[in-house]
């Protein structure tokens, strides 16, 4: 058996295995929230307690979680500002020294 035939046989075998797996997956019942008994929810970004989907900001009613979330948000905004501002200043200084 030549190389071409071995490759063709392996490709055919792989394709048939993929078809079988796909057919098995289609036959399985998908896990749903109704089957698991959990209602649709998200989690607090600080303590990971379940909270409603529409909770905005994504924190529970605990004051400590709210203050931690606010600190994280302000830190994230400050970092984003620095990531754009410092390279802009460096480029401006490089252009000014080149002139």
N, C-alpha and C positions, 0 to 999 in steps of 0.2 A: 504494500500500500504506500503510495507516494505522499508527499507532504500536503499536496492540495486536497487529497481525499481525507486525510486526517483532520485538516482544518475544517473542511466542509462537514465532516461527521461531528466534530466537536461543536460547531456552530449550530447544527441541527439539534443536537442533544441539549444545548443550553437554551435554545428557543423553546423546545418542548417543555423543559423544566420551568421556564418563565411563564408559559401559558398555563401549566398546571397550578403553579403558585397563584397566579392571578385569578383563576377559576375558584380556588379554595378561598381566597380573600373575599371575593364577591359573595360567596355563600355564607360567610360568617355574619352574625348579627353585630352591628356596631354598638359599642358601649355608649349609652346615653346618660344624661344626668337623671332622667326619670328612673332608669334602671338602677342607678347607684344610690338613689335616695337623696342626693345633695341638690339643693336648689342653685340656680345660677348666681354666682357671687364672684368677687375679687378679694384680694387680701390687702391689709394695711401694709404700706411700704416700710413701716418701721418695725412693728411687732408681729406682722403676718397673721393677725386675727382676721377672720372672715368679715367682710363689710359688703354692703349692697353694691350692685354694679354701677349705679349712678352717683356714688359718693365722689365728690370733687372738693378738695384734693383727696387723693387716695389714702386717707388715714382714718383710723377709728376715732371715737369720741373722746379718747383719753387726752388730757391736756399735755402730758409729757410727749406723746406721739406727735401732736400738732406742733409743739415747739421744736422738736427734733427735725420734723419735716421742713419747717420754715428755715432753720439753720442750714440744712442741706441744700435747699433751693437757692438761698442767697449765696452760698459758697459755689454752687454750680454756675450761677449767673456771673459771679465775679471771675471765675476761671475762664468761662467762655469769653468774657470781655478781654481778659489778659491774652488769651490765645490769638485774638485778632489784633489787639492794639500793639503789643510788643513787636511782632514781625512788621507791622506797618511803620512803626517808628524806625526800626532798623533799616528798612528799605528807603525811607525818607532820608535818613542820615547818609546812607550810601549814595543816594542820588545827589544830595547836597555836596558831598565831598568830591564827587566826580565832576561837578560843574566848575 
